Amino acid sequence: MIEAPARPAPPARRIRILGLDNEGATDFRDKDSRYYGLYHALSERFDVVETASPRMPRWESRLNMAVHFLPQRDLWRNRAGLNPWRFRRRSEAARRIVAARAGDFDVILQLYLLFDAGPGHPYVQYLDSTMAITARQMPRRAPLTHRERDAWIRLERDAYHRADYLFPMSGLVRDSLIEDYGCDPDRIVTVGAGTNMRAESLADARWDRRIVLFVGLDYRLKGGDSLLAAWDSVAKRVPGAELWLAGTRRAYGRPRPDVRFFGRIPRSELRRLYEQASVFALPSRFDAFPNVLREAMGHGLPCIATTVGGIPEIVRDGETGVLVPPKDPAALSAALIDLLSDPARAESMGRAGYTLVREQAGWEHVAERMAPYIEAAARGEPVAAG
């Protein structure tokens, strides 16, 4: 009797990812989506079957705003956005999403911990900061009572310990997960971050235009006031220099011809500003791991930034830019004057930053670092973080 040839094994099914994030109704396949780059890079290796954003009903959102009212608008907005009641309500919404899609995914990827997807499924988290870091470095960002802050940190700790793997963007966050939350270092993999906006080449780049660009929604937190305070000295020392500020809700300071506020602009317009500027400045009071620095470096701009949060892990002082202390207009103006007066140095730093982003800080690099651990979580085969 002749034996039938053995049938080849069916190809292994690609691991299916359910993404949970804060994007709202935006389709993750839309290139203007905040998380497009990461999901696109992951989809080269896995099936991103769906993404969803846990939301509270409108009436609960209004109640949350009323209950957490503070007289100062920015503090009110921060407290309403980061409080344990909202965390719990959004966690309930996340668990309803997960239950409705049971059987359709193999692992959950959650972007930022503003809710907890709950137990009973493989689960990994991508993190830009922790409440412990925020409380130490910028308590104004989370103006909670001690009781509220402790409750939030307990909720965070439970979620971190429930996850199969934690993917902090920075070493700063990795250290906080271990020291502040008691997480197992073998489940923590520092993966960095990428950017959705990067120039194809620097063929048309110039560093002699004497244009400084700032991009930030929160003018004060991102140090826009420090930059404006430093600008008088810069303008006196560098004739023809211009300061462009994009993203802010309104103009600040007295009107002057060498300072332009662009407000909130579409990404196509922002790309044009990156292409025309010669130096990028972000003198933040606090910033976890700002994406705009990678965008600027991805357009060949030398970056002047501060020594806060995860910024020193993005900008290499003296190589891709200059780091100065926060809230120090004198140090900031000196750094701006030096780079605006020395286009060759600005170009050297800009090209170094561009190379760094292309070779190490693309979303494809982040996905590559995540991939083995997403696979391990989905298959229930733990591996120690390397």
C-alpha positions in Angstrom: 0.0 0.0 0.0 1.4 3.3 -1.0 1.2 5.9 1.7 -0.2 9.3 0.7 2.3 12.1 1.0 2.0 14.1 4.2 0.1 17.3 3.8 2.1 20.4 4.5 1.2 22.1 7.8 -1.1 25.0 7.3 0.6 28.4 7.6 0.6 29.8 11.0 -2.2 32.4 11.5 -1.0 35.9 12.1 -1.4 37.2 15.6 -4.5 39.5 15.9 -4.1 42.8 17.8 -7.0 44.8 19.3 -5.8 48.4 19.9 -7.2 50.5 22.7 -6.2 54.1 22.6 -7.5 57.7 23.0 -7.9 58.6 19.4 -11.7 58.7 19.4 -13.5 58.0 16.1 -10.5 58.5 13.8 -9.6 55.5 11.7 -6.1 54.3 12.6 -5.5 53.8 8.8 -5.9 57.5 8.3 -2.4 59.1 8.0 -3.5 62.0 10.1 -4.3 59.7 13.0 -2.0 60.2 15.9 -1.2 56.5 16.1 -1.1 55.8 12.4 2.7 55.2 12.3 2.7 52.6 15.1 -0.3 50.7 13.9 0.9 50.7 10.3 4.3 49.4 11.4 2.7 46.7 13.5 0.4 45.7 10.7 3.5 44.6 8.7 3.9 41.8 11.2 0.4 41.3 12.8 -3.2 41.8 12.0 -4.5 44.9 13.6 -8.1 43.8 13.6 -9.6 47.0 15.1 -8.8 49.9 17.3 -11.2 51.5 19.8 -11.3 54.3 22.4 -13.3 53.7 25.6 -15.6 56.6 26.2 -18.0 57.7 28.9 -21.6 58.7 28.0 -22.0 62.4 27.5 -23.9 62.9 30.7 -21.1 61.2 32.7 -18.5 63.4 31.0 -20.5 66.5 32.0 -20.9 65.2 35.6 -17.2 64.5 35.7 -16.5 68.2 34.7 -18.9 69.5 37.3 -17.7 67.3 40.2 -14.0 68.1 39.5 -14.5 71.9 39.0 -11.6 74.2 39.8 -11.6 78.0 39.2 -8.6 78.0 37.0 -9.5 76.6 33.5 -6.3 74.7 32.8 -6.3 73.1 36.3 -9.9 72.2 35.9 -9.3 70.6 32.5 -6.3 68.6 33.9 -8.2 67.4 37.0 -11.2 66.4 35.0 -9.0 64.5 32.6 -6.9 62.7 35.3 -9.0 61.5 38.2 -9.7 58.0 39.6 -13.5 58.2 39.0 -12.9 58.8 35.2 -10.3 56.1 35.2 -12.8 53.6 36.6 -15.6 54.6 34.3 -13.4 54.4 31.2 -12.1 51.0 32.4 -15.7 49.8 32.5 -16.1 51.0 28.9 -12.9 49.3 27.9 -14.1 46.0 29.3 -17.3 46.2 27.4 -15.4 46.7 24.2 -13.2 43.7 25.0 -16.2 41.5 25.8 -18.0 42.5 22.6 -14.9 41.4 20.6 -14.1 38.2 22.4 -12.6 35.7 20.0 -11.7 38.3 17.4 -8.2 39.1 18.8 -5.2 37.3 20.4 -3.7 40.2 22.4 -4.6 43.7 23.5 -2.3 46.6 22.9 -3.2 49.6 25.0 -1.7 53.0 24.3 -1.2 55.0 27.5 -2.7 54.0 30.8 -5.8 56.1 31.3 -8.0 53.1 31.8 -7.6 49.3 32.5 -8.7 46.7 30.0 -9.1 44.2 32.8 -8.2 40.5 33.3 -8.7 37.4 31.3 -6.7 38.1 28.1 -3.1 38.7 26.9 -2.4 42.4 27.4 0.5 44.7 26.7 0.8 48.5 27.4 2.7 51.2 25.6 3.5 54.1 28.0 4.8 57.6 27.8 4.7 58.5 31.5 3.3 57.5 35.0 1.4 59.4 37.6 4.3 59.1 39.9 6.5 61.0 37.5 3.9 63.7 36.9 3.3 64.2 40.6 7.1 64.7 41.2 7.9 66.8 38.2 4.7 68.7 37.3 2.0 68.3 39.9 0.1 71.1 38.2 -0.5 68.7 35.3 -2.5 66.5 37.7 -4.0 68.7 40.4 -5.5 66.0 42.5 -6.0 65.7 46.2 -3.6 63.3 48.0 -6.4 60.8 48.3 -7.2 61.0 44.6 -3.6 60.7 43.6 -3.1 57.7 45.8 -6.2 56.1 44.3 -5.0 56.7 40.8 -1.6 55.2 41.5 -3.3 52.1 43.0 -5.3 51.7 39.8 -2.2 52.1 37.7 -0.3 49.6 39.8 -3.0 47.0 39.4 -3.1 47.4 35.7 0.7 47.4 35.3 0.9 44.1 37.3 -1.9 42.6 35.2 -0.2 43.2 31.9 2.0 40.6 30.3 4.5 43.2 29.1 5.1 46.9 29.6 6.6 49.0 26.8 7.8 52.4 28.2 9.0 54.9 25.7 11.9 56.0 27.9 14.3 54.8 30.5 12.7 57.4 32.8 9.4 55.6 32.7 11.1 52.2 33.0 12.7 53.3 36.2 9.4 54.6 37.6 7.6 51.3 36.8 10.2 49.4 38.8 10.8 51.9 41.7 7.4 53.4 42.1 5.1 50.5 41.1 7.2 47.4 41.9 7.0 46.0 38.4 9.1 43.0 37.4 12.1 44.3 35.2 11.8 41.1 33.1 8.4 42.3 31.8 9.6 45.8 30.9 11.0 46.6 27.4 12.0 50.2 26.6 11.0 50.7 23.0 11.2 54.4 22.3 8.8 56.2 19.9 8.6 57.1 16.2 7.2 60.0 14.2 4.4 60.3 11.6 6.1 63.2 10.0 9.6 62.9 8.4 11.2 64.5 5.4 12.2 62.1 2.6 15.6 63.8 2.3 17.4 67.0 3.3 18.3 67.9 -0.3 16.5 71.2 0.0 17.2 71.9 3.6 18.8 75.2 4.7 20.1 76.3 8.1 20.9 80.0 7.3 17.3 81.3 7.4 17.4 82.3 11.1 13.9 81.0 11.8 13.2 79.4 15.1 10.1 77.2 15.3 8.1 76.2 18.4 5.2 73.8 18.3 3.0 73.1 21.3 -0.7 73.2 22.3 0.0 74.1 26.0 1.9 77.4 25.7 3.0 77.6 29.3 3.8 73.9 29.9 5.8 73.7 26.7 7.8 76.8 27.8 6.4 79.3 25.2 6.6 82.0 27.8 10.3 81.3 28.5 11.0 81.4 24.7 9.2 84.8 24.4 11.2 86.1 27.4 14.4 85.0 25.8 13.6 86.5 22.4 14.5 90.1 23.1 18.1 89.1 23.6 18.1 87.0 20.5 16.6 89.7 18.3 19.2 92.2 19.4 22.1 89.8 18.7 20.8 88.2 15.5 19.4 90.7 13.1 16.6 89.4 10.9 15.8 86.4 13.2 12.2 85.3 13.4 10.3 83.3 15.9 7.4 81.2 14.7 5.0 79.6 17.2 2.4 77.0 16.1 -0.3 75.1 18.0 -1.1 77.6 20.7 -4.7 78.7 21.1 -4.0 82.4 20.9 -1.2 84.9 20.5 0.8 86.0 23.6 2.8 89.1 24.4 2.9 92.4 22.5 2.6 92.2 18.8 6.0 92.5 17.0 7.0 91.8 13.4 9.6 89.2 14.2 7.2 87.0 16.2 4.4 85.1 14.4 1.7 83.0 16.0 0.1 80.4 13.6 -2.4 78.9 16.0 -3.7 75.4 15.4 -2.9 74.4 11.8 -3.3 71.2 9.7 -0.4 68.8 9.5 0.3 69.8 5.9 0.9 73.4 7.0 3.0 72.2 10.0 5.2 70.2 7.6 5.8 73.4 5.6 6.9 75.2 8.8 9.4 72.4 9.6 10.8 72.7 6.1 11.3 76.4 6.3 12.7 76.7 9.9 16.4 76.4 10.7 16.2 75.7 14.5 13.5 74.1 16.7 13.0 75.2 20.3 10.9 73.4 23.0 11.8 74.8 26.4 9.3 72.7 28.3 8.7 72.9 32.0 7.6 69.2 31.9 7.4 66.8 29.0 7.2 63.0 29.1 8.5 62.2 25.6 7.5 64.9 23.2 6.7 63.8 19.6 7.5 67.2 18.1 11.2 66.8 18.9 11.3 63.7 16.7 9.3 65.5 14.0 11.8 68.4 14.1 14.8 66.1 13.9 13.0 64.2 11.1 13.2 67.4 9.1 16.9 68.1 9.9 16.3 70.8 12.6 18.8 71.1 15.5 16.7 71.1 18.7 17.1 73.4 21.7 15.1 71.8 24.6 15.2 71.3 28.4 16.6 68.7 30.8 13.1 67.5 31.9 11.2 64.3 31.6 12.4 62.0 28.8 13.8 64.8 26.7 17.5 64.0 27.3 16.8 60.6 25.8 15.6 62.2 22.6 18.0 65.1 22.1 21.7 64.3 22.5 23.2 67.4 24.0 26.0 68.8 21.8 25.2 66.3 19.0 21.7 66.7 17.8 20.9 69.8 19.7 21.4 71.7 23.0 19.8 71.1 26.4 19.2 73.9 28.8 17.6 74.1 32.3 13.8 74.8 32.3 12.6 78.3 33.1 16.0 79.8 32.2 15.6 82.5 29.5 19.3 83.5 29.7 20.5 80.0 29.0 17.9 79.6 26.3 18.7 82.9 24.5 22.4 82.0 24.6 21.8 78.6 22.9 19.5 80.2 20.3 22.1 82.9 19.5 24.8 80.3 19.1 22.9 78.2 16.7 21.4 81.0 14.7 24.8 82.6 14.3 26.5 79.4 13.3 24.6 77.7 10.3 27.4 75.2 9.9 27.0 73.9 13.5 23.2 74.0 13.1 23.5 71.9 9.9 25.8 69.4 11.6 23.4 68.9 14.5 20.4 68.8 12.2 21.9 66.2 10.0 22.9 64.1 13.0 19.3 64.3 14.3 17.9 63.3 11.0 20.2 60.3 10.7 19.2 59.3 14.3 15.5 59.4 13.5 15.9 57.5 10.3 18.1 54.8 11.7 16.7 54.4 15.3 13.5 56.3 15.9 11.1 55.2 13.3 7.8 53.4 14.1 9.3 50.4 12.3 12.0 50.3 15.0 9.4 50.5 17.8 7.4 47.7 16.2 10.5 45.6 15.9 11.3 46.0 19.6 7.7 45.2 20.6 7.2 42.2 18.3 8.8 39.3 20.2 6.9 40.2 23.3 3.6 40.7 21.6 4.1 37.2 20.2 5.0 35.8 23.6 2.0 37.3 25.2 -0.4 36.1 22.6 1.0 32.5 22.7 1.3 32.4 26.5 5.0 31.7 26.2 6.8 34.2 28.5 10.2 35.5 27.6 12.4 37.7 29.8 12.9 41.2 28.5 16.3 41.7 26.9 
